[in-house]
Amino acid sequence: MKADKKLDCYGLLCPVPIIRTAKAVKEMKVGEILEVSSTDAGIREDMPAWCRTTGQEFLGLEEEGEVIKAYVRKARE
């Protein structure tokens, strides 16, 4: 998936990837896609839950070895 912005959260544990995601999304334009790379397995559940509570669009996950990439589209301000 092509991302407009990438966020490296390698080695960081919950809740840091979600906190950094929230900050990055605030700086993006509606419609842009953020790729979050994480090694924290909790992101599989945390990212979709964060998107539901904030109104952003969760686009899915890709796993490459120990790295989990989560994709979020900014759906609203």
N, CA, C and O of each residue as an XYZ file, in Angstrom:
308
protein
N       0.849     -1.176      0.000
C       0.000      0.000      0.000
C       0.897      1.243      0.000
O       1.914      1.287      0.693
N       0.516      2.222     -0.766
C       1.312      3.449     -0.848
C       0.875      4.420      0.248
O      -0.297      4.783      0.345
N       1.832      4.828      1.059
C       1.548      5.752      2.158
C       2.082      7.146      1.836
O       3.112      7.296      1.179
N       1.363      8.159      2.310
C       1.818      9.538      2.155
C       2.855      9.896      3.210
O       3.697     10.767      2.996
N       2.786      9.215      4.351
C       3.709      9.473      5.455
C       3.990      8.156      6.160
O       3.106      7.308      6.281
N       5.223      7.986      6.625
C       5.610      6.761      7.339
C       6.057      7.118      8.744
O       6.709      8.137      8.971
N       5.691      6.253      9.682
C       6.026      6.448     11.088
C       6.711      5.185     11.598
O       6.129      4.100     11.559
N       7.941      5.323     12.074
C       8.709      4.179     12.573
C       8.556      4.078     14.088
O       9.049      4.931     14.826
N       7.873      3.035     14.543
C       7.698      2.792     15.981
C       8.372      1.479     16.368
O       7.946      0.813     17.311
N       9.420      1.109     15.640
C      10.149     -0.128     15.886
C      10.675     -0.156     17.317
O      11.353      0.774     17.756
N      10.357     -1.230     18.042
C      10.853     -1.410     19.400
C      10.070     -0.679     20.476
O      10.376     -0.826     21.659
N       9.072      0.103     20.101
C       8.282      0.849     21.086
C       7.051      0.050     21.494
O       6.419     -0.599     20.660
N       6.715      0.100     22.770
C       5.574     -0.646     23.279
C       4.380      0.259     23.517
O       4.514      1.473     23.670
N       3.217     -0.356     23.544
C       1.960      0.342     23.805
C       2.079      1.140     25.099
O       2.598      0.617     26.085
N       1.629      2.357     25.128
C       0.784      3.052     24.160
C       1.543      3.974     23.210
O       0.914      4.750     22.490
N       2.880      3.915     23.185
C       3.669      4.878     22.418
C       3.321      4.883     20.919
O       3.172      5.967     20.355
N       3.184      3.724     20.243
C       2.829      3.793     18.815
C       1.501      4.516     18.555
O       1.376      5.230     17.560
N       0.526      4.343     19.421
C      -0.769      5.006     19.245
C      -0.639      6.512     19.510
O      -1.228      7.323     18.795
N       0.118      6.878     20.520
C       0.341      8.304     20.821
C       1.031      8.990     19.642
O       0.648     10.092     19.248
N       2.034      8.343     19.091
C       2.755      8.923     17.945
C       1.879      8.953     16.698
O       1.971      9.875     15.887
N       1.028      7.936     16.549
C       0.090      7.921     15.424
C      -0.853      9.117     15.518
O      -1.075      9.812     14.527
N      -1.406      9.359     16.703
C      -2.339     10.476     16.901
C      -1.671     11.796     16.526
O      -2.285     12.639     15.872
N      -0.425     11.979     16.936
C       0.301     13.218     16.637
C       0.539     13.350     15.134
O       0.359     14.428     14.566
N       0.943     12.254     14.491
C       1.230     12.295     13.053
C      -0.030     12.582     12.242
O       0.010     13.352     11.283
N      -1.152     11.962     12.626
C      -2.404     12.156     11.894
C      -2.865     13.615     11.987
O      -3.420     14.152     11.028
N      -2.637     14.248     13.128
C      -3.020     15.653     13.290
C      -2.324     16.548     12.266
O      -2.884     17.560     11.845
N      -1.114     16.183     11.864
C      -0.320     16.984     10.937
C      -0.614     16.674      9.467
O      -0.064     17.319      8.575
N      -1.473     15.696      9.217
C      -1.774     15.268      7.855
C      -3.061     15.910      7.340
O      -3.857     16.456      8.104
N      -3.241     15.828      6.009
C      -4.464     16.318      5.378
C      -5.471     15.174      5.281
O      -5.084     14.008      5.196
N      -6.760     15.507      5.292
C      -7.805     14.498      5.126
C      -7.577     13.761      3.807
O      -7.348     14.382      2.769
N      -7.641     12.442      3.859
C      -7.437     11.605      2.677
C      -6.053     10.999      2.583
O      -5.852     10.031      1.850
N      -5.092     11.551      3.313
C      -3.729     11.009      3.274
C      -3.645      9.722      4.094
O      -4.425      9.500      5.020
N      -2.675      8.881      3.724
C      -2.492      7.577      4.372
C      -1.195      7.563      5.162
O      -0.150      8.002      4.684
N      -1.285      7.046      6.385
C      -0.132      6.891      7.277
C       0.203      5.415      7.415
O      -0.677      4.587      7.652
N       1.493      5.092      7.263
C       1.983      3.738      7.507
C       2.735      3.744      8.831
O       3.687      4.506      8.998
N       2.321      2.908      9.769
C       2.965      2.811     11.076
C       3.650      1.450     11.171
O       2.981      0.417     11.136
N       4.984      1.442     11.292
C       5.746      0.198     11.442
C       6.028     -0.024     12.918
O       6.566      0.849     13.598
N       5.654     -1.217     13.413
C       5.794     -1.509     14.832
C       6.190     -2.967     15.038
O       5.904     -3.827     14.205
N       6.850     -3.229     16.158
C       7.160     -4.608     16.546
C       6.277     -5.038     17.719
O       6.407     -6.160     18.210
N       5.391     -4.166     18.165
C       4.483     -4.457     19.282
C       3.243     -5.164     18.740
O       2.457     -4.563     18.009
N       3.066     -6.434     19.095
C       1.929     -7.218     18.602
C       0.588     -6.597     18.987
O      -0.421     -6.847     18.327
N       0.570     -5.800     20.033
C      -0.664     -5.161     20.476
C      -1.251     -4.208     19.449
O      -2.429     -3.858     19.522
N      -0.435     -3.789     18.495
C      -0.927     -2.850     17.479
C      -2.026     -3.481     16.629
O      -2.847     -2.770     16.049
N      -2.047     -4.811     16.552
C      -3.081     -5.502     15.772
C      -4.484     -5.149     16.273
O      -5.418     -5.018     15.483
N      -4.619     -4.999     17.576
C      -5.917     -4.643     18.157
C      -6.015     -3.154     18.477
O      -7.085     -2.558     18.354
N      -4.907     -2.560     18.882
C      -4.921     -1.153     19.305
C      -5.224     -0.184     18.161
O      -5.980      0.770     18.346
N      -4.643     -0.418     16.982
C      -4.831      0.524     15.885
C      -6.284      0.542     15.383
O      -6.843      1.626     15.218
N      -6.915     -0.616     15.133
C      -8.325     -0.561     14.726
C      -9.210      0.093     15.788
O     -10.139      0.828     15.454
N      -8.926     -0.172     17.060
C      -9.715      0.420     18.147
C      -9.528      1.933     18.181
O     -10.494      2.673     18.365
N      -8.298      2.393     18.006
C      -8.037      3.837     17.992
C      -8.769      4.495     16.825
O      -9.347      5.571     16.978
N      -8.744      3.856     15.677
C      -9.433      4.416     14.504
C     -10.939      4.517     14.750
O     -11.559      5.520     14.398
N     -11.522      3.494     15.347
C     -12.960      3.526     15.649
C     -13.301      4.672     16.586
O     -14.305      5.356     16.390
N     -12.476      4.887     17.599
C     -12.793      5.922     18.592
C     -12.504      7.336     18.099
O     -13.076      8.295     18.617
N     -11.622      7.484     17.102
C     -11.266      8.824     16.619
C     -11.908      9.174     15.277
O     -11.815     10.313     14.821
N     -12.555      8.200     14.649
C     -13.200      8.465     13.367
C     -12.265      8.394     12.168
O     -12.631      8.822     11.074
N     -11.066      7.859     12.359
C     -10.138      7.679     11.237
C     -10.418      6.316     10.606
O     -11.083      5.472     11.207
N      -9.911      6.106      9.402
C     -10.195      4.874      8.667
C      -9.019      3.898      8.766
O      -7.909      4.198      8.325
N      -9.280      2.730      9.349
C      -8.272      1.675      9.444
C      -8.282      0.911      8.124
O      -9.316      0.374      7.728
N      -7.144      0.857      7.445
C      -7.068      0.226      6.128
C      -6.531     -1.193      6.161
O      -6.689     -1.934      5.191
N      -5.896     -1.588      7.265
C      -5.404     -2.961      7.358
C      -3.983     -3.057      7.851
O      -3.336     -2.060      8.172
N      -3.510     -4.308      7.902
C      -2.173     -4.628      8.399
C      -1.403     -5.431      7.364
O      -1.986     -6.163      6.564
N      -0.096     -5.283      7.391
C       0.817     -6.140      6.636
C       1.886     -6.583      7.615
O       2.389     -5.776      8.397
N       2.238     -7.863      7.580
C       3.283     -8.355      8.481
C       4.468     -8.849      7.675
O       4.324     -9.631      6.736
N       5.649     -8.372      8.066
C       6.906     -8.763      7.430
C       7.860     -9.200      8.537
O       8.572     -8.374      9.109
N       7.874    -10.484      8.836
C       8.690    -10.973      9.941
C       8.145    -10.435     11.250
O       6.965    -10.610     11.555
N       9.009     -9.774     12.036
C       8.561     -9.237     13.325
C       7.922     -7.857     13.205
O       7.374     -7.340     14.179
N       7.990     -7.258     12.013
C       7.452     -5.911     11.820
C       6.007     -5.975     11.331
O       5.687     -6.673     10.369
N       5.153     -5.236     12.014
C       3.750     -5.128     11.649
C       3.530     -3.713     11.128
O       3.845     -2.738     11.810
N       2.992     -3.607      9.923
C       2.699     -2.296      9.344
C       1.190     -2.089      9.370
O       0.430     -2.887      8.822
N       0.772     -1.010     10.013
C      -0.645     -0.656     10.081
C      -0.865      0.563      9.193
O      -0.039      1.474      9.152
N      -1.989      0.566      8.483
C      -2.300      1.660      7.564
C      -3.578      2.367      8.000
O      -4.607      1.740      8.252
N      -3.481      3.696      8.081
C      -4.594      4.534      8.533
C      -4.775      5.682      7.545
O      -3.819      6.371      7.191
N      -6.014      5.875      7.106
C      -6.348      7.040      6.272
C      -6.996      8.082      7.154
O      -7.926      7.785      7.904
N      -6.500      9.318      7.062
C      -7.119     10.404      7.821
C      -8.478     10.688      7.190
O      -8.556     11.142      6.049
N      -9.534     10.420      7.929
C     -10.882     10.557      7.402
C     -11.532     11.886      7.818
O     -12.470     12.356      7.174
N     -11.024     12.476      8.895
C     -11.602     13.732      9.366
C     -10.587     14.479     10.212
O      -9.584     13.912     10.645
N     -10.854     15.750     10.442
C      -9.976     16.578     11.279
C     -10.114     16.213     12.730
O      -9.452     16.805     13.582
